[in-house]
Amino acid sequence: MQMNEKTMVADTLTGINGELVRYGEMIAQTENKELKQTLKQFRNACEQSQEDLYNIAREKSYYVPAAKATQEEIAHVKDLFTSSVL
């Protein structure tokens, strides 16, 4: 099976998102300040790559974001986080 550009972009975005999660975990777990700073630089570069690729995907209509949340939906989520429900 031959992969098309849309599939490759989606797979790459998935991989980058996974890397971002791992960088966050490593940053939180290290006590070495130099290593922590290096990991933050890697994470920032990774975030920039993710944003660039996301913008390309949107321009080519490979990715269509979900509809924006209404003010009511936003207020509901805020309430969940400020109440003892969670």
N, C-alpha and C positions, 0 to 999 in steps of 0.2 A: 504494500500500500504506500502510495506516495503522499507525503505530507504537504499540505498547502500552506501558504503564508499565514493565513488566519490561525490555523492550528499551531504553527510554530510560535506565533506571537503569544497565543494563549498559554502554551506550555512554558514559554520563557517567563511570562508574568507569574505563573504559578510557582516556578522555581525561585524567582526573585523574592516573592512574598514569603516563601519558606526560609530563605536566607535571612530576611529581615527579622523573622521570629527568633531564629537561632542567635543572631547578633544580640538581640535584646536579652535573651537568656544569659549569654556569656558575659555581657556587660554587667548585668546585675550580680553575677556570681564571682567576679574577680575582685581581688583586693589590690592587685598591682596597678598603681595609678598609670604607669606608662602603657601597660597592656590595655587598660580600660580606655585610654585616650586613642590608641591605635584602633581598637575595635569600633569606637565611635566614629572615627574617620572612615573606616570601611563601611559602616552602616550608612553614613551620610552619602557616600558615593553610590551605594546600593539603592538608597531611596531615590537619588537623582535618576539613576538608570530606570527604576520602576516608573517614575513620573514621566520620563521621556517616552518610554515604550507605551505607557498608558495613553499618552496624548496621540501617538501614532495610531494606536488601535482605535481611538475615538474618531480621528480624522478619516480613517478608512472604513468606518462603521463596523469594525470587527467587534467592538464593545459598545453596548448601549447601556448607560447607567440607569439604575432604577429611578423612578419618579421621586422628586424631592418630597421630603416629609412635610406634612401640614403643621401648622402651629399647634394644633390640638395634639397631634402625635408627638411632637417634640415636648410639649408640656407633660404629657403622660409619662414619657420616659424619664424626664427630670423628676417627676413625682416619685417614680419607682426608686430612683437612686437617693432621694432625700427622705424617704419614709422607711419604716422598719419592715417593709414587705419583703425585700431581698434579704 
